């Protein structure tokens, strides 16, 4: 498989996406730990009730942005694989795909 500039840029934006999710997860863990310590200090007799461990560490800000991101990523990938779209879209497919990935990265809080 030939690796060109477009694949490298999309790969880098995917790394940014996963780094953002990891950062959000770390912040949420830190916040939960502070809350646990505050409750334990305030109520030494009471035991802290843990939250559901299967609850995700992030929430979706806007489902409309998620939809926009999906449309951008799918449009970019379609422009890479099909020949029926304009030549300019085929040449710069990675810009559309990377924009979709970045929009998707910031759909979470």
KAWO-V589177 format. One record per residue. N is the residue number from 1. D_LAST is the distance of its C-alpha to the last C-alpha in Angstrom with 2 decimals. Layout:
BEGIN
N | D_LAST
N | D_LAST
END
This chain:
BEGIN
1 | 35.88
2 | 35.87
3 | 32.83
4 | 32.57
5 | 30.35
6 | 28.14
7 | 27.38
8 | 26.71
9 | 24.25
10 | 22.36
11 | 22.45
12 | 21.06
13 | 18.10
14 | 17.49
15 | 17.61
16 | 15.00
17 | 12.72
18 | 13.50
19 | 13.35
20 | 9.74
21 | 9.01
22 | 11.60
23 | 10.33
24 | 7.02
25 | 9.63
26 | 12.03
27 | 10.25
28 | 9.66
29 | 13.30
30 | 14.56
31 | 13.29
32 | 14.88
33 | 17.96
34 | 18.39
35 | 18.28
36 | 20.82
37 | 23.05
38 | 23.04
39 | 24.09
40 | 26.68
41 | 28.14
42 | 28.41
43 | 29.94
44 | 32.02
45 | 33.78
46 | 30.81
47 | 28.88
48 | 25.10
49 | 23.91
50 | 21.35
51 | 18.44
52 | 18.53
53 | 18.23
54 | 17.29
55 | 14.07
56 | 11.12
57 | 8.86
58 | 5.62
59 | 5.47
60 | 6.48
61 | 6.23
62 | 9.85
63 | 12.39
64 | 14.65
65 | 12.70
66 | 12.72
67 | 16.41
68 | 17.06
69 | 15.72
70 | 17.93
71 | 20.82
72 | 20.62
73 | 20.62
74 | 23.40
75 | 25.36
76 | 25.28
77 | 26.45
78 | 29.05
79 | 30.37
80 | 30.89
81 | 32.82
82 | 34.85
83 | 37.70
84 | 37.82
85 | 35.16
86 | 36.18
87 | 36.94
88 | 34.46
89 | 31.56
90 | 33.03
91 | 33.36
92 | 29.86
93 | 27.91
94 | 25.62
95 | 24.34
96 | 23.16
97 | 21.69
98 | 19.89
99 | 18.49
100 | 17.17
101 | 15.56
102 | 13.91
103 | 12.68
104 | 11.35
105 | 9.64
106 | 7.57
107 | 6.98
108 | 3.78
109 | 0.00
END
